Structures are given as C-alpha cells and as structure tokens.
Amino acid sequence: MTEFAVWAPLPNRVRLDVDGRRHEMTRHDDGWWRAEVAADSEARYGFLLDDDPTVVPDPRSARQPDGVHGRSQLWDPDRATWTDAGWGGRSIEGSVIYELHTGTFTPAGTFEAAIDKLDHLVELGVDFVELMPVNAFNGTHGWGYDGVLWFAVHEPYGGPDGLVRLVDACHTRGLGVLIDAVFNHFGPSGNYLPRFGPYLSPVASPWGEGVNLDGPGSDEVRRYIVDCALRWMRDFHADGLRLDAVHALSDRTAVHILEELSTETAALSVQLGRPLSLIAESDLNDPRLITPRDRGGYGLTAQWDDDIHHAIHTAVSGERQGYYADFGSMSALAGTLRNGYFHAGSYSSFRGRRHGRPLDTALIPATRLLAYTCTHDQVGNRANGDRPSQNLDPGQLAVKAALALGSPYTAMLFMGEEWASTRPFQFFSSHPEPELARSTAEGRKAEFAAHGWDADTVPDPQDLQTFLRSKLDWDEPERPGHAEMLAFYRELIRLRRTEPDLADPWLPHLNIAFDEAQRWIVLHRGRIAIACNLGVETVSVPAAGELLLGWGAPTMGPEATLLTGHSVAVLRSPGRPTQVR
C-alpha cells in the first residue's frame, strides 16, 4: 500500500486519482488529506478538488512527465543509484563557483549532456557547479524562474533520475553542486496551489504572485518551502542552494523564513555529516543575511554581491546607465573591494534614497560574499543578452577576471566566461499559452524601451532562435584568442589554490592602491600584488616582485612594473606568507 497525502484546507472534498482509479481521501484536523491505496511504484496520479472533474497535480510532486498541467508520477528517492558514498562535501567559502543553465550549457541541453563537460570544469579548477533552477516550469525551455511545482525536476532536462546522475557525476569528480531555488514567487502558468490552500500573499513579487509567509495558514506554506529546500540537499545530495531574490520575500514574523531555513539546513548538515550552504541573492546590502544566528543574524552562508560586479564592470567598461550611475570611478572600485559593499548607508541615485548598511569586516570574512564579472542576471537582463566578451577587448576581460578571482571573496563564473564566449545569453521562454506568450514578449520590449532601447532590437523571448542563440559553442575554447583566455582563467584559479596569501579571507588585511587619473589599481594581499591597468596608456605601477601571471607583457623593475594598456600583472615579493587568523 502507498500513502498519498496532500495539504488542502480550502476544498470540502478531495479525491485521489491513481492511474484512472478514484479514491476518497480522509480529512484531518490539520488540513491534510490522506489515503492508502495499492499503487505501482511509477503510478500516475493527481487530485480532484470538490466537484471539479479536473485531475490536478500534487503540489509536492516529484515528477511531471507530461508537464506541469499533467498528472504527477511517483518517484522514490531511495531507489536512486548513487556512487558518491565517499563524498564528504566541502565549504563554499573561498571556493570558485561555476553558474550554468542546463538547457544552454550543451547543444542537447540535458543533465546527461552536461556530464560530458564536467572534465572541462575540473581542468578549469572550479569547486562547485551552480545549476540555474531545475524545478518544473511550463514549456520546454526557459530560465526556470517561473516554476510552479517546486518539488519536481524539469522533465526535458532529464527529470529526477537525470539530476541524480549529474550530481553523482559531479561528486565523483570532486565538484560540489548548488541548486538555484526560487521561493519568492510562483510562475504564471500551471499554478494550481491556490486551489489547495492559502499559498499566495497579497504582496505581489515583481515577477509573479507572492508567497504567503506571514498570513493565516502560512505555517504550512513555510513548511512547504523548508521541506522543498531540504529535499534538494537530502534526496538529490546537493551541497547547498542559491536562494533567488530573497529581498522579495515578504515576511513580518519574528523568525524570518531565511533564519528558519538556515536553522534547519544546519540541522540537516549535522545529520548528513557534510557541509551544506545557503547563498542569498539580495540587493539589500544587509549584513544580517550572513551574520551568524548567535550574533543576531540569519546565519546564511554567503550572498551574491552585485556591488562588486557593478564596481568592476563600470570601471572597466565605462558604462553608467541605470543602477551603474553611482559607480565607475577607481575610488568606487577600491572602496567596494575593500569594504564589501559600495552602498553601506550612502545615497543611491538609482533608488533615490540611502541604501545598505556597513559590513563588520572584523566579524564577517570576505568569503561570505561572492565576487563575479558575469551572472545570468547581469548578462541575460541586458536588452540583447550581450556578454562583456562581445563588447570589451581581451585585456579588459583579463582585468575583470584578475580583480574578481584575485580578490579575497568567494568567486563565481558564468558559463563560457572562461573562454570569452561570443554567444549571448538572452532571455527566452516557451509559454504554450498564446496570450501569455504575447504578453511576455511585449512586456520585455516595453521594459527596455522605457530605458531608451530600440524595442525592435530586443529579441523575442518566445522565438526559438533566441533560445538556440544562447547555447554555448564548445568549439570556441580551442580557437585563437579564446584558448589564451581560458589558459589565463585556469592559471588565476590555480594561484588561488596554491598561494597561501590569496587564501586570507579578512578584508582588514587587504591593502589597495590606485590612481584615478592614470586608471591603475593594485590589490596587495600579503606578498601577492594584483596590478591592473584599466586605461589605454602604458603606466608605471608601484608594485614589484616575481611575475606569476601576466596579460599584456608587463615589464618588471626593482620598485615598479610597467603595464601596457588593459593589462595585468600578478606579482610575488620575497618574504613569508601572511598568517591568517
């Protein structure tokens, strides 16, 4: 016998349909309905609510073989085949994370195809693979942030069995796995949850219907979120989660949902005997996210740091539009790298108000912030999805890489960045509903037209070619120019692993020199100096030592190094490595 259960406090009657056979369910005082019936291990099932004859999927469905509108299918995680018993996990702090989108990472766009490219990541030297959302969403392809069945694995990628094989293959190669989880809103198609219970909040997210975290019935909704999060780490052996847009979580309770997630993740980590991480995407510049719980914080492991991205990107590229307006100077770059946040109680012209709060750098190590030059957001949410490698010269790309990977922060790359991919990463969707497809395309064009872009140049997200254009070209890494960039990235990552001074996570130990007019900057990390020339003219930079890595043929002198325009020198001076506390 198999027990079926569903939380459904709203309907007065719930029936279970298993392979076309219908069974009455029994309601309990807590709003849960249960029934035990004989069922095949891969039975297709769903629920009928009140007198509606439509069979709707299980809110906690593990598998949706026919899409989010179809019947759910039983899937037993205990029957999955694992070979990673020797995997002890690893901490993300100080690591290098590689963000990828399963559908565009390879031509086939599946978990199985991604396995074939893992050796590339091992040779690159990264520590973790971060998968953009793999939960079930409507359509065949999309970014995944419009999921409606959070427990299910997107079937076109390979479903739950495919995800098991990918995670297992990563662990076999020494790679950790992070999964992008979206708990701040539901997608626009296939969301049957409001028929079961009070899942929705009157506070809408900018991207869809908000989640009820603090209203009546929210205890079970919060449990839904926590159970989903723990499931990725327990049943699929993920090493942690990236939590999408946590600033959109509207929660007025005394124990914020993020603190609750942190507490339960820590307990699961002890139970499993391996580290588990939670990484927040947040634009709040709020240190509480990554402050330990015993110090009054939420206790998350780390957070994305867009200020670092903006400071590096604007200083190198010269772009100043939108939220880049306050960045761009060498002073802003140095201050952000030194302090973790640029806006730490300062006025934000983009927001029209003060923003952020200072980070206690004596308490919070830099490794709890992620530094990056590309993400799916910072590429894909440009009007044309163009990468820095499509607009900047190789020297500028090398400068950006050196500043991010040479910093004390946990580092993250976006797929293809390491060889300066020329393929865009555009916003794409495959909504089968004509009205939703049309509104998505029109909304995208209107959004960018309002910011001065020619609407006719914005790719149609529903056009299949938009999706196909975004797939990586795996012939590029061996081509001239791309191969050199890949070698540079590999060496930068190798130095992070082998140079003790580059493992120091404490920002008070970071010294930065720069020249606003000549546009050079030097990060001093113990004996290591990362010297970068962001300008076009050759400059003499006050940093010297043994050349460990260079871009642009630097000339070393006894007290200074000559850097040509858009170039980098990583230097090591004599002496002992810094003693890290």
FIMITI-31898 format. One record per residue (C-alpha): y negated, x negated, z negated; residue in three letters. Coordinates in steps of 0.2 Angstrom, whole numbers, padded with zeros to 4 digits, always signed. Layout:
! residues N
YXZala...
***
This chain:
! residues 581
+0000+0000+0000met-0018-0006+0004thr-0033-0001-0007glu-0048+0005+0003phe-0064+0006-0007ala-0082+0010-0002val-0098+0012-0012trp-0106+0028-0006ala-0116+0038-0019pro-0125+0049-0006leu-0112+0059+0003pro-0102+0073-0006asn-0086+0069+0003arg-0079+0053+0010val-0063+0052+0021arg-0054+0037+0026leu-0048+0035+0044asp-0034+0022+0047val-0028+0020+0065asp-0032+0038+0068gly-0024+0045+0052arg-0036+0053+0040arg-0035+0052+0021his-0046+0060+0007glu-0054+0047-0005met-0057+0049-0023thr-0075+0048-0030arg-0078+0038-0046his-0092+0039-0058asp-0100+0023-0052asp-0102+0030-0034gly-0087+0021-0027trp-0073+0030-0017trp-0055+0024-0017arg-0039+0027-0008ala-0022+0018-0007glu-0013+0021+0009val+0000+0012+0019ala-0008+0001+0032ala-0004-0013+0044asp-0012-0030+0040ser-0023-0028+0055glu-0026-0010+0055ala-0042-0002+0062arg-0051+0009+0050tyr-0068+0017+0045gly-0075+0031+0035phe-0081+0049+0038leu-0096+0055+0028leu-0097+0073+0023asp-0093+0084+0038asp-0099+0072+0051asp-0083+0068+0063pro-0090+0051+0067thr-0080+0037+0061val-0092+0023+0054val-0088+0005+0050pro-0085-0002+0032asp-0102-0009+0025pro-0091-0024+0019arg-0081-0025+0035ser-0073-0042+0038ala-0071-0040+0056arg-0078-0029+0070gln-0068-0032+0086pro-0077-0019+0096asp-0094-0022+0090gly-0105-0015+0076val-0103+0003+0081his-0084+0002+0082gly-0070+0003+0069arg-0068-0011+0056ser-0052-0021+0056gln-0043-0028+0040leu-0043-0047+0039trp-0035-0056+0024asp-0044-0072+0020pro-0028-0078+0010asp-0019-0078+0026arg-0031-0091+0034ala-0024-0108+0038thr-0033-0122+0030trp-0030-0141+0031thr-0046-0146+0020asp-0037-0147+0003ala-0044-0165+0002gly-0062-0159+0005trp-0072-0162-0011gly-0088-0156-0005gly-0105-0166-0005arg-0123-0164-0011ser-0136-0159+0002ile-0149-0169-0007glu-0154-0184+0003gly-0142-0179+0017ser-0145-0176+0036val-0143-0158+0041ile-0140-0153+0059tyr-0145-0135+0064glu-0136-0127+0078leu-0134-0110+0087his-0116-0106+0091thr-0120-0097+0107gly-0130-0110+0115thr-0123-0126+0107phe-0110-0127+0121thr-0108-0119+0138pro-0094-0107+0131ala-0104-0103+0116gly-0090-0101+0104thr-0084-0109+0087phe-0069-0116+0096glu-0080-0125+0109ala-0091-0131+0095ala-0076-0140+0088ile-0075-0151+0103asp-0093-0158+0100lys-0091-0162+0082leu-0087-0180+0085asp-0104-0182+0093his-0111-0176+0076leu-0100-0188+0067val-0106-0203+0078glu-0124-0197+0076leu-0122-0199+0057gly-0126-0182+0051val-0119-0175+0035asp-0120-0156+0037phe-0119-0143+0051val-0130-0128+0048glu-0125-0113+0058leu-0138-0100+0063met-0132-0083+0057pro-0114-0079+0062val-0114-0061+0054asn-0111-0046+0066ala-0125-0040+0076phe-0126-0028+0091asn-0124-0035+0108gly-0115-0051+0114thr-0129-0064+0112his-0144-0066+0101gly-0151-0077+0087trp-0141-0067+0074gly-0156-0062+0063tyr-0154-0044+0067asp-0137-0042+0058gly-0131-0026+0051val-0114-0029+0045leu-0117-0045+0034trp-0099-0047+0029phe-0092-0048+0047ala-0091-0063+0058val-0099-0060+0076his-0084-0057+0087glu-0090-0065+0103pro-0091-0082+0093tyr-0073-0081+0088gly-0073-0069+0074gly-0067-0074+0056pro-0052-0084+0062asp-0063-0094+0074gly-0075-0098+0059leu-0061-0104+0048val-0055-0116+0062arg-0073-0123+0064leu-0076-0125+0045val-0059-0133+0043asp-0063-0145+0058ala-0079-0150+0051cys-0072-0154+0034his-0058-0164+0042thr-0072-0175+0049arg-0082-0176+0033gly-0095-0164+0038leu-0101-0151+0026gly-0105-0133+0033val-0120-0122+0029leu-0122-0104+0035ile-0138-0096+0038asp-0138-0079+0028ala-0151-0065+0031val-0153-0054+0016phe-0171-0049+0018asn-0169-0035+0031his-0157-0026+0042phe-0156-0026+0061gly-0162-0011+0072pro-0145-0006+0079ser-0129-0002+0070gly-0136+0000+0053asn-0125+0014+0045tyr-0128+0008+0027leu-0142+0021+0023pro-0129+0035+0025arg-0118+0027+0012phe-0131+0023-0002gly-0149+0018-0006pro-0149+0001+0003tyr-0166+0002+0011leu-0183-0001+0002ser-0199+0007+0006pro-0206-0010+0008val-0203-0015+0026ala-0200-0033+0032ser-0210-0039+0047pro-0193-0040+0056trp-0185-0023+0051gly-0180-0012+0037glu-0182-0020+0020gly-0168-0021+0007val-0169-0011-0010asn-0169-0024-0023leu-0178-0016-0037asp-0177+0003-0034gly-0165+0016-0040pro-0147+0011-0036gly-0152-0007-0032ser-0139-0014-0044asp-0125-0011-0032glu-0136-0017-0017val-0140-0033-0026arg-0121-0034-0029arg-0118-0032-0011tyr-0130-0047-0007ile-0122-0058-0020val-0104-0054-0015asp-0108-0057+0003cys-0116-0074-0002ala-0101-0079-0012leu-0089-0074+0001arg-0096-0086+0014trp-0093-0100+0001met-0076-0094-0006arg-0067-0086+0009asp-0074-0097+0023phe-0076-0113+0012his-0094-0115+0017ala-0103-0128+0007asp-0119-0118+0005gly-0131-0106+0013leu-0148-0106+0021arg-0157-0091+0014leu-0168-0084+0028asp-0186-0079+0024ala-0185-0077+0005val-0204-0073+0004his-0199-0056+0012ala-0188-0052-0002leu-0197-0039-0012ser-0191-0040-0030asp-0201-0035-0045arg-0186-0036-0058thr-0186-0048-0072ala-0172-0058-0065val-0176-0061-0046his-0162-0060-0034ile-0164-0078-0030leu-0161-0083-0048glu-0146-0071-0048glu-0139-0079-0033leu-0142-0097-0040ser-0133-0092-0056thr-0118-0085-0048glu-0117-0099-0035thr-0117-0112-0049ala-0103-0102-0057ala-0093-0102-0041leu-0096-0121-0039ser-0088-0124-0056val-0073-0113-0051gln-0070-0121-0034leu-0073-0139-0041gly-0086-0144-0027arg-0105-0144-0024pro-0112-0128-0017leu-0130-0127-0011ser-0143-0114-0008leu-0158-0118+0004ile-0173-0107+0005ala-0183-0104+0020glu-0200-0100+0012ser-0218-0101+0017asp-0225-0098-0001leu-0226-0116-0006asn-0220-0110-0023asp-0211-0124-0033pro-0202-0111-0044arg-0189-0109-0030leu-0182-0127-0033ile-0187-0129-0051thr-0171-0129-0062pro-0167-0112-0071arg-0169-0121-0088asp-0186-0125-0083arg-0191-0108-0079gly-0187-0109-0060gly-0175-0100-0049tyr-0164-0115-0048gly-0161-0116-0029leu-0155-0132-0022thr-0169-0135-0009ala-0181-0127+0003gln-0187-0129+0021trp-0204-0137+0021asp-0215-0131+0035asp-0230-0140+0029asp-0221-0157+0033ile-0217-0151+0050his-0235-0145+0053his-0242-0161+0047ala-0231-0172+0058ile-0232-0161+0073his-0251-0159+0074thr-0254-0177+0070ala-0243-0182+0085val-0246-0168+0097ser-0264-0164+0094gly-0260-0145+0094glu-0272-0135+0082arg-0268-0117+0086gln-0263-0103+0074gly-0256-0110+0057tyr-0259-0128+0063tyr-0278-0126+0061ala-0279-0135+0044asp-0268-0149+0049phe-0269-0163+0062gly-0278-0177+0053ser-0270-0193+0047met-0276-0189+0029ser-0267-0172+0030ala-0251-0181+0036leu-0252-0194+0022ala-0256-0181+0009gly-0242-0169+0014thr-0229-0183+0014leu-0235-0190-0002arg-0236-0173-0011asn-0223-0162-0003gly-0235-0148+0001tyr-0251-0148+0010phe-0257-0132+0003his-0255-0133-0015ala-0269-0121-0021gly-0280-0126-0007ser-0289-0114+0005tyr-0278-0109+0021ser-0289-0104+0035ser-0274-0096+0044phe-0271-0084+0029arg-0289-0083+0024gly-0286-0087+0006arg-0280-0100-0006arg-0261-0104-0004his-0247-0113-0013gly-0245-0122-0030arg-0243-0141-0033pro-0226-0148-0034leu-0222-0158-0050asp-0216-0174-0042thr-0211-0181-0058ala-0198-0167-0061leu-0194-0162-0043ile-0186-0175-0032pro-0191-0175-0013ala-0173-0172-0008thr-0176-0154-0013arg-0187-0152+0001leu-0182-0153+0020leu-0192-0163+0032ala-0190-0159+0051tyr-0198-0160+0068thr-0189-0146+0076cys-0181-0130+0070thr-0175-0114+0079his-0191-0106+0072asp-0204-0120+0077gln-0196-0121+0095val-0190-0103+0098gly-0205-0094+0091asn-0216-0103+0104arg-0221-0092+0118ala-0210-0101+0130asn-0197-0109+0118gly-0203-0126+0124asp-0197-0141+0114arg-0208-0156+0109pro-0197-0166+0121ser-0204-0156+0135gln-0222-0160+0130asn-0223-0177+0122leu-0219-0194+0128asp-0203-0204+0121pro-0214-0214+0110gly-0222-0199+0102gln-0204-0192+0099leu-0199-0208+0091ala-0214-0207+0079val-0210-0190+0074lys-0192-0195+0071ala-0196-0210+0061ala-0208-0200+0050leu-0196-0187+0046ala-0180-0197+0044leu-0189-0212+0036gly-0196-0200+0023ser-0189-0198+0005pro-0185-0180+0010tyr-0168-0172+0015thr-0169-0172+0033ala-0164-0159+0046met-0162-0160+0065leu-0161-0146+0078phe-0148-0147+0091met-0152-0158+0106gly-0167-0165+0097glu-0157-0182+0095glu-0157-0185+0114trp-0174-0177+0118ala-0166-0162+0126ser-0176-0154+0141thr-0168-0137+0138arg-0179-0124+0130pro-0173-0114+0115phe-0181-0097+0119gln-0180-0080+0110phe-0165-0070+0118phe-0157-0054+0114ser-0144-0042+0121ser-0148-0025+0114his-0137-0012+0124pro-0149+0002+0120glu-0162+0004+0134pro-0176+0009+0123glu-0173-0005+0110leu-0171-0017+0124ala-0188-0012+0132arg-0197-0012+0115ser-0191-0029+0111thr-0197-0036+0127ala-0213-0028+0127glu-0216-0032+0109gly-0213-0050+0112arg-0226-0051+0126lys-0239-0041+0116ala-0237-0053+0101glu-0241-0068+0112phe-0254-0060+0122ala-0263-0057+0106ala-0263-0076+0103his-0270-0080+0120gly-0255-0082+0130trp-0252-0075+0148asp-0240-0061+0144ala-0232-0063+0161asp-0226-0081+0157thr-0217-0075+0141val-0198-0074+0145pro-0190-0058+0144asp-0178-0059+0129pro-0166-0046+0137gln-0164-0056+0153asp-0148-0065+0153leu-0156-0081+0161gln-0167-0083+0145thr-0151-0085+0135phe-0142-0096+0148leu-0158-0107+0150arg-0157-0111+0131ser-0139-0118+0132lys-0139-0137+0129leu-0135-0149+0144asp-0121-0160+0137trp-0123-0172+0152asp-0141-0177+0146glu-0136-0189+0132pro-0129-0201+0144glu-0144-0201+0156arg-0158-0214+0156pro-0171-0211+0143gly-0160-0198+0134his-0147-0211+0129ala-0161-0223+0122glu-0167-0209+0111met-0150-0205+0105leu-0147-0223+0100ala-0164-0223+0091phe-0159-0207+0081tyr-0142-0215+0077arg-0150-0231+0070glu-0163-0221+0060leu-0149-0211+0052ile-0139-0227+0049arg-0153-0235+0040leu-0155-0220+0028arg-0137-0223+0023arg-0137-0242+0022thr-0154-0247+0015glu-0155-0244-0004pro-0174-0242-0004asp-0173-0227+0008leu-0162-0218-0005ala-0176-0217-0018asp-0180-0198-0019pro-0195-0200-0030trp-0212-0197-0022leu-0222-0207-0035pro-0213-0222-0028his-0219-0218-0010leu-0235-0228-0005asn-0244-0223+0011ile-0257-0232+0020ala-0266-0225+0035phe-0281-0227+0047asp-0289-0211+0053glu-0299-0219+0067ala-0285-0230+0074gln-0272-0217+0070arg-0259-0228+0062trp-0249-0224+0046ile-0236-0234+0036val-0224-0227+0023leu-0220-0240+0010his-0203-0237+0002arg-0199-0252-0009gly-0195-0266+0003arg-0195-0255+0018ile-0210-0251+0028ala-0210-0237+0042ile-0225-0241+0053ala-0231-0229+0066cys-0244-0229+0079asn-0249-0212+0084leu-0263-0217+0095gly-0263-0223+0113val-0271-0240+0110glu-0262-0256+0103thr-0266-0258+0084val-0263-0271+0071ser-0255-0263+0056val-0255-0272+0039pro-0236-0272+0037ala-0224-0286+0039ala-0206-0292+0037gly-0189-0292+0047glu-0188-0279+0061leu-0174-0267+0058leu-0178-0255+0071leu-0192-0253+0084gly-0198-0242+0098trp-0211-0249+0110gly-0208-0268+0107ala-0218-0272+0091pro-0224-0289+0088thr-0222-0296+0070met-0234-0308+0062gly-0234-0315+0044pro-0245-0302+0037glu-0247-0288+0051ala-0237-0280+0065thr-0244-0277+0082leu-0240-0259+0088leu-0242-0253+0106thr-0247-0235+0108gly-0235-0222+0102his-0223-0234+0094ser-0213-0238+0078val-0208-0252+0068ala-0196-0251+0053val-0198-0267+0043leu-0190-0275+0028arg-0199-0288+0017ser-0189-0300+0006pro-0185-0296-0012gly-0174-0284-0022arg-0172-0266-0018pro-0181-0253-0028thr-0172-0247-0044gln-0170-0229-0043val-0171-0219-0059arg
***
